[in-house]
Amino acid sequence: MLDCLKKFDWKKGGIFAAGVAFGTAGIKLLTSEDAKKVYTHCTAAVLRMKDCVMDTVAKVQENAEDIYEDAIIINEEREEEIVEDEISD
């Protein structure tokens, strides 16, 4: 039986035991009330950011629609000029 203990790699066993201990402590830490408060505040901040981003997206979209409509009008005017030039030639 002592031969078995001599062949055991204590370093790897210690690292495994430390990992289990840190994992258990980590789970307790992540599920604590303080952690829940942090998660709640972070989620609230993300929701506020989402609203700000969506407002900006709406403004950009409105401007893009205006630009598109103006571009259509410009092209129609150019097309009319080309047709008039062809008729006058």
mmCIF file of the C-alpha atoms, coordinates in Angstrom:
data_MODEL
# 
_entry.id   MODEL 
# 
loop_
_atom_site.group_PDB 
_atom_site.id 
_atom_site.type_symbol 
_atom_site.label_atom_id 
_atom_site.label_alt_id 
_atom_site.label_comp_id 
_atom_site.label_asym_id 
_atom_site.label_entity_id 
_atom_site.label_seq_id 
_atom_site.pdbx_PDB_ins_code 
_atom_site.Cartn_x 
_atom_site.Cartn_y 
_atom_site.Cartn_z 
_atom_site.occupancy 
_atom_site.B_iso_or_equiv 
_atom_site.pdbx_formal_charge 
_atom_site.auth_seq_id 
_atom_site.auth_comp_id 
_atom_site.auth_asym_id 
_atom_site.auth_atom_id 
_atom_site.pdbx_PDB_model_num 
ATOM 1  C CA . MET A 1 1  ? 0.000   0.000  0.000   1.00 0.00 ? 1  MET A CA 1 
ATOM 2  C CA . LEU A 1 2  ? 2.829   2.417  0.700   1.00 0.00 ? 2  LEU A CA 1 
ATOM 3  C CA . ASP A 1 3  ? 4.177   1.749  -2.778  1.00 0.00 ? 3  ASP A CA 1 
ATOM 4  C CA . CYS A 1 4  ? 0.910   3.101  -4.165  1.00 0.00 ? 4  CYS A CA 1 
ATOM 5  C CA . LEU A 1 5  ? 1.323   6.332  -2.176  1.00 0.00 ? 5  LEU A CA 1 
ATOM 6  C CA . LYS A 1 6  ? 4.900   6.703  -3.366  1.00 0.00 ? 6  LYS A CA 1 
ATOM 7  C CA . LYS A 1 7  ? 3.800   6.528  -7.014  1.00 0.00 ? 7  LYS A CA 1 
ATOM 8  C CA . PHE A 1 8  ? 1.022   9.099  -6.488  1.00 0.00 ? 8  PHE A CA 1 
ATOM 9  C CA . ASP A 1 9  ? 1.866   12.488 -8.013  1.00 0.00 ? 9  ASP A CA 1 
ATOM 10 C CA . TRP A 1 10 ? 1.171   14.772 -5.052  1.00 0.00 ? 10 TRP A CA 1 
ATOM 11 C CA . LYS A 1 11 ? 1.670   17.933 -7.081  1.00 0.00 ? 11 LYS A CA 1 
ATOM 12 C CA . LYS A 1 12 ? -1.100  17.077 -9.537  1.00 0.00 ? 12 LYS A CA 1 
ATOM 13 C CA . GLY A 1 13 ? -3.328  15.879 -6.708  1.00 0.00 ? 13 GLY A CA 1 
ATOM 14 C CA . GLY A 1 14 ? -2.762  19.138 -4.829  1.00 0.00 ? 14 GLY A CA 1 
ATOM 15 C CA . ILE A 1 15 ? -3.533  21.180 -7.906  1.00 0.00 ? 15 ILE A CA 1 
ATOM 16 C CA . PHE A 1 16 ? -6.756  19.222 -8.412  1.00 0.00 ? 16 PHE A CA 1 
ATOM 17 C CA . ALA A 1 17 ? -7.780  19.704 -4.761  1.00 0.00 ? 17 ALA A CA 1 
ATOM 18 C CA . ALA A 1 18 ? -7.031  23.431 -4.970  1.00 0.00 ? 18 ALA A CA 1 
ATOM 19 C CA . GLY A 1 19 ? -9.113  23.666 -8.146  1.00 0.00 ? 19 GLY A CA 1 
ATOM 20 C CA . VAL A 1 20 ? -12.059 21.984 -6.445  1.00 0.00 ? 20 VAL A CA 1 
ATOM 21 C CA . ALA A 1 21 ? -11.728 24.319 -3.448  1.00 0.00 ? 21 ALA A CA 1 
ATOM 22 C CA . PHE A 1 22 ? -11.521 27.442 -5.624  1.00 0.00 ? 22 PHE A CA 1 
ATOM 23 C CA . GLY A 1 23 ? -14.414 26.211 -7.746  1.00 0.00 ? 23 GLY A CA 1 
ATOM 24 C CA . THR A 1 24 ? -16.613 25.669 -4.714  1.00 0.00 ? 24 THR A CA 1 
ATOM 25 C CA . ALA A 1 25 ? -15.669 29.070 -3.284  1.00 0.00 ? 25 ALA A CA 1 
ATOM 26 C CA . GLY A 1 26 ? -16.264 30.639 -6.698  1.00 0.00 ? 26 GLY A CA 1 
ATOM 27 C CA . ILE A 1 27 ? -19.757 29.190 -6.957  1.00 0.00 ? 27 ILE A CA 1 
ATOM 28 C CA . LYS A 1 28 ? -20.621 30.495 -3.492  1.00 0.00 ? 28 LYS A CA 1 
ATOM 29 C CA . LEU A 1 29 ? -19.227 33.901 -4.414  1.00 0.00 ? 29 LEU A CA 1 
ATOM 30 C CA . LEU A 1 30 ? -21.086 34.062 -7.732  1.00 0.00 ? 30 LEU A CA 1 
ATOM 31 C CA . THR A 1 31 ? -24.412 33.135 -6.114  1.00 0.00 ? 31 THR A CA 1 
ATOM 32 C CA . SER A 1 32 ? -24.149 35.541 -3.167  1.00 0.00 ? 32 SER A CA 1 
ATOM 33 C CA . GLU A 1 33 ? -26.528 38.448 -2.596  1.00 0.00 ? 33 GLU A CA 1 
ATOM 34 C CA . ASP A 1 34 ? -23.754 40.979 -3.255  1.00 0.00 ? 34 ASP A CA 1 
ATOM 35 C CA . ALA A 1 35 ? -23.018 39.349 -6.586  1.00 0.00 ? 35 ALA A CA 1 
ATOM 36 C CA . LYS A 1 36 ? -26.715 39.432 -7.448  1.00 0.00 ? 36 LYS A CA 1 
ATOM 37 C CA . LYS A 1 37 ? -26.750 43.192 -6.790  1.00 0.00 ? 37 LYS A CA 1 
ATOM 38 C CA . VAL A 1 38 ? -23.760 43.641 -9.099  1.00 0.00 ? 38 VAL A CA 1 
ATOM 39 C CA . TYR A 1 39 ? -25.463 41.599 -11.829 1.00 0.00 ? 39 TYR A CA 1 
ATOM 40 C CA . THR A 1 40 ? -28.631 43.676 -11.426 1.00 0.00 ? 40 THR A CA 1 
ATOM 41 C CA . HIS A 1 41 ? -26.775 46.985 -11.725 1.00 0.00 ? 41 HIS A CA 1 
ATOM 42 C CA . CYS A 1 42 ? -24.828 45.762 -14.748 1.00 0.00 ? 42 CYS A CA 1 
ATOM 43 C CA . THR A 1 43 ? -28.033 44.615 -16.443 1.00 0.00 ? 43 THR A CA 1 
ATOM 44 C CA . ALA A 1 44 ? -29.657 47.991 -15.738 1.00 0.00 ? 44 ALA A CA 1 
ATOM 45 C CA . ALA A 1 45 ? -26.661 49.771 -17.274 1.00 0.00 ? 45 ALA A CA 1 
ATOM 46 C CA . VAL A 1 46 ? -26.853 47.577 -20.372 1.00 0.00 ? 46 VAL A CA 1 
ATOM 47 C CA . LEU A 1 47 ? -30.561 48.344 -20.755 1.00 0.00 ? 47 LEU A CA 1 
ATOM 48 C CA . ARG A 1 48 ? -29.863 52.095 -20.501 1.00 0.00 ? 48 ARG A CA 1 
ATOM 49 C CA . MET A 1 49 ? -27.124 51.741 -23.087 1.00 0.00 ? 49 MET A CA 1 
ATOM 50 C CA . LYS A 1 50 ? -29.495 49.831 -25.373 1.00 0.00 ? 50 LYS A CA 1 
ATOM 51 C CA . ASP A 1 51 ? -32.029 52.674 -25.231 1.00 0.00 ? 51 ASP A CA 1 
ATOM 52 C CA . CYS A 1 52 ? -29.333 55.230 -26.086 1.00 0.00 ? 52 CYS A CA 1 
ATOM 53 C CA . VAL A 1 53 ? -28.063 53.143 -28.989 1.00 0.00 ? 53 VAL A CA 1 
ATOM 54 C CA . MET A 1 54 ? -31.577 52.601 -30.338 1.00 0.00 ? 54 MET A CA 1 
ATOM 55 C CA . ASP A 1 55 ? -32.231 56.374 -30.258 1.00 0.00 ? 55 ASP A CA 1 
ATOM 56 C CA . THR A 1 56 ? -29.047 56.958 -32.240 1.00 0.00 ? 56 THR A CA 1 
ATOM 57 C CA . VAL A 1 57 ? -29.958 54.221 -34.713 1.00 0.00 ? 57 VAL A CA 1 
ATOM 58 C CA . ALA A 1 58 ? -33.382 55.785 -35.241 1.00 0.00 ? 58 ALA A CA 1 
ATOM 59 C CA . LYS A 1 59 ? -31.802 59.187 -35.972 1.00 0.00 ? 59 LYS A CA 1 
ATOM 60 C CA . VAL A 1 60 ? -29.323 57.681 -38.422 1.00 0.00 ? 60 VAL A CA 1 
ATOM 61 C CA . GLN A 1 61 ? -32.104 55.747 -40.123 1.00 0.00 ? 61 GLN A CA 1 
ATOM 62 C CA . GLU A 1 62 ? -34.200 58.916 -40.532 1.00 0.00 ? 62 GLU A CA 1 
ATOM 63 C CA . ASN A 1 63 ? -31.225 60.748 -42.035 1.00 0.00 ? 63 ASN A CA 1 
ATOM 64 C CA . ALA A 1 64 ? -30.525 57.849 -44.387 1.00 0.00 ? 64 ALA A CA 1 
ATOM 65 C CA . GLU A 1 65 ? -34.137 57.923 -45.595 1.00 0.00 ? 65 GLU A CA 1 
ATOM 66 C CA . ASP A 1 66 ? -33.892 61.677 -46.250 1.00 0.00 ? 66 ASP A CA 1 
ATOM 67 C CA . ILE A 1 67 ? -30.633 61.214 -48.144 1.00 0.00 ? 67 ILE A CA 1 
ATOM 68 C CA . TYR A 1 68 ? -32.123 58.399 -50.207 1.00 0.00 ? 68 TYR A CA 1 
ATOM 69 C CA . GLU A 1 69 ? -35.180 60.490 -51.144 1.00 0.00 ? 69 GLU A CA 1 
ATOM 70 C CA . ASP A 1 70 ? -32.970 63.455 -52.093 1.00 0.00 ? 70 ASP A CA 1 
ATOM 71 C CA . ALA A 1 71 ? -30.772 61.176 -54.202 1.00 0.00 ? 71 ALA A CA 1 
ATOM 72 C CA . ILE A 1 72 ? -33.830 59.899 -56.077 1.00 0.00 ? 72 ILE A CA 1 
ATOM 73 C CA . ILE A 1 73 ? -34.934 63.473 -56.797 1.00 0.00 ? 73 ILE A CA 1 
ATOM 74 C CA . ILE A 1 74 ? -31.437 64.422 -58.033 1.00 0.00 ? 74 ILE A CA 1 
ATOM 75 C CA . ASN A 1 75 ? -31.349 61.421 -60.373 1.00 0.00 ? 75 ASN A CA 1 
ATOM 76 C CA . GLU A 1 76 ? -34.811 62.226 -61.739 1.00 0.00 ? 76 GLU A CA 1 
ATOM 77 C CA . GLU A 1 77 ? -33.721 65.816 -62.424 1.00 0.00 ? 77 GLU A CA 1 
ATOM 78 C CA . ARG A 1 78 ? -30.543 64.639 -64.176 1.00 0.00 ? 78 ARG A CA 1 
ATOM 79 C CA . GLU A 1 79 ? -32.550 62.208 -66.250 1.00 0.00 ? 79 GLU A CA 1 
ATOM 80 C CA . GLU A 1 80 ? -34.879 65.031 -67.322 1.00 0.00 ? 80 GLU A CA 1 
ATOM 81 C CA . GLU A 1 81 ? -31.851 67.177 -68.271 1.00 0.00 ? 81 GLU A CA 1 
ATOM 82 C CA . ILE A 1 82 ? -30.389 64.349 -70.352 1.00 0.00 ? 82 ILE A CA 1 
ATOM 83 C CA . VAL A 1 83 ? -33.694 63.837 -72.161 1.00 0.00 ? 83 VAL A CA 1 
ATOM 84 C CA . GLU A 1 84 ? -33.999 67.585 -72.835 1.00 0.00 ? 84 GLU A CA 1 
ATOM 85 C CA . ASP A 1 85 ? -30.409 67.695 -74.171 1.00 0.00 ? 85 ASP A CA 1 
ATOM 86 C CA . GLU A 1 86 ? -31.115 64.769 -76.495 1.00 0.00 ? 86 GLU A CA 1 
ATOM 87 C CA . ILE A 1 87 ? -34.283 66.417 -77.780 1.00 0.00 ? 87 ILE A CA 1 
ATOM 88 C CA . SER A 1 88 ? -32.521 69.762 -78.408 1.00 0.00 ? 88 SER A CA 1 
ATOM 89 C CA . ASP A 1 89 ? -29.634 68.074 -80.308 1.00 0.00 ? 89 ASP A CA 1 
# 
